[in-house]
Amino acid sequence: MESQNTQKEITKQTMDMTSGSIFKSILIFSIPLILGNLLQQLYNTADSLIVGNYVGKQALAAVGSSGMLIYLLSCFFLGAASGAGILLAQYYGAKDYKKLDKALKSTLFIGVVIGLITTILGVFTAKPLLILINTSEDVLNDASIYLRLYFIGIIFNVIYNMASGILNAFGDSKRSLLYLAIASIVNIILDFVFVKFLNLGIAGAAIATDISQFISSTLALIYLAKTRLPYKVNIFKAKPDFDMCIRILKIGLPTAIQNAVIAFSNVLIQAGVNSYGTNATAGFAAYMKVDGFNILPILSFSLAATTFVGQNIGAKRKDRVYKGMWAVLFMGIIYTCMITVIMLSLNRQIIGLFSSDENVIYYGILSIKALAPFYMCLSICHSLAGTIRGTGNTFAPMVIMLLSLCLFRILWILTIAKRFNSMWGVLLTYPTSFVVCAVLMIALTVYIFKIKGNKNSSIA
């Protein structure tokens, strides 16, 4: 009887994607994931909105300059978590609970270690990193304060991402959404209290973010320690299996490195933007906050594809993998068409939310016109990459991402961008790299599913 009750609880709170409607299961899993990621983006966006309106454009530029470095780290953490998520999804699909337990404990251990190392290094390197990306002198001190305070609480961000990766691997994306919703509400309230009423300025915004991330990570850890489901794990009692740690890192590091290196290319682009002054930095920062919201659903569809494919590979249901890929592609294309129309139609109103300064608005609109029409290419790239990663092959997508979204961007910034002699040259780095990435990822997918798949009768 107890076994039957446990199985019912598993079915109720997790999602088995190895049977039933493919489109429906991916969509139901994706919606809480999208909402959760959008809420997570609210952390820094709330900071930007409030400091931009109540402190000024220099504070907005300071948050924007720090934002790219924070994004770089967040991308690395999400990549590392995806390595754990792929293994967890495959073990869950195969119902191998012994390996599942080892992977759970090892995942949290890796999260704590990465978080501690990042906190220590970040506090001491914040200002040199900001100088390295050409942060303007008039915003350097504020940006340094914000970034150092953010680094102090970054361990909570890492732990939450690992815990969220555990929940998502089982299809339980709703719980992650709940914890993020609570943390986001707290963050917005504290932003107003610290910045508007206590006049703590940019430091208050960073402290509010740290507290909200502490809340989301704590809620997730408490649930993982108390649940009766197969993913029960206590961070204080989790003894890692070092062979499993190596396996997680072997799968997760390629994606983590790929994400971090791509984000590094974004840092170079940020440096190019910074060279055009505080107005350009503030305008681009405003756009990038909105861009973060726009892109997160694309990344959510990619993660949904990875989880779906991982579970079906584990359950030996390879017939569903190909159909799942097309479902994710369709969702991404429909979404990006809608968001492109909205961004182009309401560009002034969107940037105006962050600043009323006409110079700032000008550069924000410029950024929208350069990037928004090419979201579809980025969606194709990430949807196909997510599908391929779900098979356990994280190396090939990493190579393509590095070539198109990193190496190509660096070469463009160092050569072609300079010939424009304007910010257009910097901004066009993004859309051209999106197109290159989509073309290469389509070629890789055709090779894996058609050529290699036909030869080996296998895609894993």
Secondary structure by P-SEA (a helix, b strand, c coil): caaaaaaaaaaacccccccccaaaaaaaaaaaaaaaaaaaacaaaaaaaaaaacccaaaaaaaaaaaaaaaaaaaaaaaaaaaaaaaaaaaaaacaaaaaaaaaaaaaaaaaaaaaaaaaaaaacaaaaaaaacccccaaaaaaaaaaaaaaaaaaaaaaaaaaaaaaaaccaaaaaaaaaaaaaaaaaaaaaacccccccaaaaaaaaaaaaaaaaaaaaaaaaccccccccccccccccaaaaaaaaaacaaaaaaaaaaaaaaaaaaaaaaaacaaaaaaaaaaaaaaaaaaaaaaaaaaaaaaaaaaaaaaccccaaaaaaaaaaaaaaaaaaaaaaaaaacaaaaaaaccccaaaaaaaaaaaaaccccaaaaaaaaaaaaaaaaaccaaaaaaaaaacccaaaaaaaacccccccccccccaaaaaaaaaaaaaaaaaaaaacccccccccccc
